[in-house]
């Protein structure tokens, strides 16, 4: 708030300085002594800073002032579509509603759908991308389109180090290199029954220790609550706190394990190293994440 006020005062000061130069400096053809000149000066005294503030609203308000109007045509107002996300048909309803800058997409979840679940979030974005593509609209998440996914894959291939480079860095003790190496050389877990309690696995983005199953229970925040009537999740395989999570909650379902492996990009792999070494890397990554989180919150 103080910074915004200071910026506004700066714009006003510069605007009134320009007004003073315009009406007090010896500039020809600017009326100053006539009645018309006085009226012009009074009008300009208020108009110049008002115009300046409007033109600098993006800078003053962090980009909100000059946001682009909605690309969704008004004829699509009222569009509505329900998409199931759970096996029992419950899901999310997309609607195009009026927004501050024109029509916009909004969505509402059916009762009991775990909206905060990572996999649900991904599915919601993917379905929105398909609907926007179908309607001929710019997509909100272009990286989820087939072209976007292919480009991301190619970019990752270009940017990732070679297997030899990872092996060399891992041999020197680099924990991150070990993490990436295990992700590329670990054996894909295609059957959830292969998982062993208290064993470390590569989660596709991190390392987690498999702790237990939760079957037929609903995810609520960072707790699992018994719900015998809700079995839509099937079996969730829960992993202990990892580098990228602040609470227990790295969850991979049996369907995700089979699907990711079938698509050639398994999200769960065994770790081709001893459990002691896996635990060491897990601990190092966790410590690095906590240090980063502390720095972020102190800013």
N, C-alpha and C positions, 0 to 999 in steps of 0.2 A: 504493500500500500504506500509506504514512504517513497519507494523508487518511482512508482507511477505518478505520485504527486510531484516529485522533483522533475520528472520528464515533462509533465504538463506545464509546470512553471517555466521550464526552459523554452518550450515552444512559444508560450505567451510572451516571454521576454524578447525573444528573437523577432516575433511578429510585431510587437510594439516598437522595437528599435527600427525595423524596416518602415513602419508607419511614420516615425519621427523623421527619418531621413527623407521620406517622400514628401512630407508637408512642411518641413522646416529648412531643408537644404535648398540652395538656389537652383532648382530644376525648372527649366522653362516650360510653359504651357500647362502648368498645374495651378488651377485657381486656388488662391489662399486668402484673399482679403474680401472677396465678394460673398454675398449670401450663399450662392451656390457652392463656393469653396468651403464655407463653414459646414454646410450640410454634408458635402462630400467627405470632409475630414472626420466628422462624427460617425458617419456610416462606415468609413474605412477603419476607424478605431475598433469597431466591433467585428466587422466583416473579415478583415485580414486574419486575426487570430482564429476565428471560427473556421475559415477555409483551411488554415494551416493545421488545426487540430483534426479536421476531417481527413485531410490528406495523409496525416501521420498516424491514423488510428491503428493501422496494422502494427506499427512500431510501438505505439503507446499501450495497446491492449493485447499484445502477444499474438497478433494475427487474426483476431476475431472480427475486426472491422471490415476487412476486404475479402471475406470468404466467398468462394464462388457459389453461384446459385445452384440449386439441385439439378442434376442432369435428367431426372425422371420427369417425363411430360405429365401435365395435369390430367390427361385422359386416362392415366393408369390409377388415379385416386380411387380407393375402394378395393383394389386388388387384394385378394386374400387366398392363402393356400395353407392347408395343414399337412405337415410331413411327420410320419411316425418315426420315433427314435428308439422306442423300446418294443420288445416282442409282443406286448399286449396292445399295441396301437397308440399308446400315449406318445406325444411328441411335442412339436412346436408349431405355432401358427404364425406365418409371415403375413404382414399387411403393409400396404402403402398408405400412409397417412399424411396429413398436412404437417409441415414443419416450419420452423422460423424462416427458412430460406427456400421453401418450396416442398414438393412431395418428398417423402423419405420412407425408407424401410424401417419397420419396427417388428418385433416378434415377442410372442408370449408363450410360455411353457405350460403344458398341462400339469395338473396337480400330481405331485409325486415324481416328476422328472428331475433328476439331480443336475440342475443347471450349472453348478460349479465344477462338475466333473470334467476333466481334461478331454476325454474322448467325446463327451457330449458337445463340448465347445467346438472341437474340430469338425464334428458332423454338422453342427449348425452353420458354420462358415462354409462348408462344402456345399450344403443344400442351397444356401443363399447365392453362392457363386453360380450354381446350375440355373437357378431361377432368373438371375440377372442376365445370364447368357441367353436363355430362352427368350426373354423379353427384349433383347437387343440393347441392354443397358451397359454402361461401363461397370466392370466388376469391382466390388469393394476390396476383395482379397485376390489380386491377380496371380499371386504365387500358388493359388489352389487350382487354377485352370490347367488343363493338360499341357499347354505351352509353357506355363509358368513352372510347373513341376519338372518338365524336361529341361528347361533352362537352369533351374536350381541344381538338377542332377549334374549337368555338364559343368556348371560353375564349380560345384563341389569337387568334381573329378580334376578340374584344372588346378584348383587351389590346394588340394590335399597332398601331403608329402608322399613320397614313394615308400613302399614297404621297407626297403633297405634303409632309408633315412629314419623311419620310425624305429626300426630294430636297433640302429646305432644309438639314437637318443635314449631309447629305453634301457639299453645296456649301461649307459652312463648314469642311470638313476632318475631320469626325468619321469615324474609321475604322470604328467599329462600325455607324454608319448606312450607310456605303457597303456593308459586308458584307451587311446586311439588305436594302438596296435592290437589290443585284445578285441576291440570292436570289429576289426577286420579279419582276425585270424581265429576267433572263437567259433565253436561249433553252434549252429543255430538250434535253438530249442523249439521243436515243432509239436511236441506232445507235453501238455501241462503235467502229466503224471511223471515226467522225468525230473521235475523240480524236487529238490531235497531241502528240508528245513535247515536253517542256520548255515546256508551255503551262499557265497557271494556269486552274483551273476552280473553280466554286462547288460544294461537296460536299453541300449541303443543310444543313450546320451550320457550315461552315468554308470556308477556301480552301486548296487544295492544288495542288502542281505535279505534273502527270502525268509520270512518269519512264519507265515501261516496262510491258510485259505479263509475266505469269507464267502459263504454260499447262502444265497437268498437273503441278503441283508442290504439295507439301503444306506448309502453314504450321506452323512450329515456333517458338514464342516470337516473337522479332523477326527471325528468319532464314527464308529460303526454302531448303529443301533439295531437291536433285534426287530425284525419285522417279518413274522412268519407268513404273512399274506402277500409279501412282495418277493417274488423270486425271479424278477425280470433280468437281473444282472448275471444269472448263472453263477459261475465260480470266478471270484476275483483272487488273484495271487498278489499278496501284499508284501511289499519290500520295505525294509527299514529305512530310516532317514538317510538320504543321499546328499551329494554336494548341492544339487539344484533344488532341494526341498527343505523347508523349514520345519515341517511336521511329517510324521509318518503319513504316507499317502501315495507313494509310487505304486500304482495299481495297474496290473495287466491282466485282462480277462483271457479265458481259454480261447475265445473266438479270435481275439487280437493276435494271440500267439500263432494260431494256425494260419490266419489270413496273411499276416506279415511275412511268414516264412514262405507261403505259397506265392506271394508277389515278388519274392526275391530280395526283399529288404527286411530281414528278420529284426525285430525290435528287442529280442531277448537272445543272448548267447551265453555259452559257458565261458569261463575264463581259463585260458591255457597257461596257468601258472598256479603255484601253490596257494592255498587259502590264506597262509600267513602274508604272502606278498600282496594278494588281493585286498586283505584287510588293511595293510599298510598304505596302499594307494587310496583306498576308501577314506582312511583317516586324514591323509594329506589333502585330498580334494575337499573334504568337509571343512578342514581348518582354513583352507584358502577361501572357501565360500563364506565362512563366518567373518573372516577379516574383511572381505569385500563388502559384505552386508553392513558391517559396523562403519566402514568408511562412507558408504552410501547414505546411511541414516544420520551421520554427523554433518553432512553438508547443509 
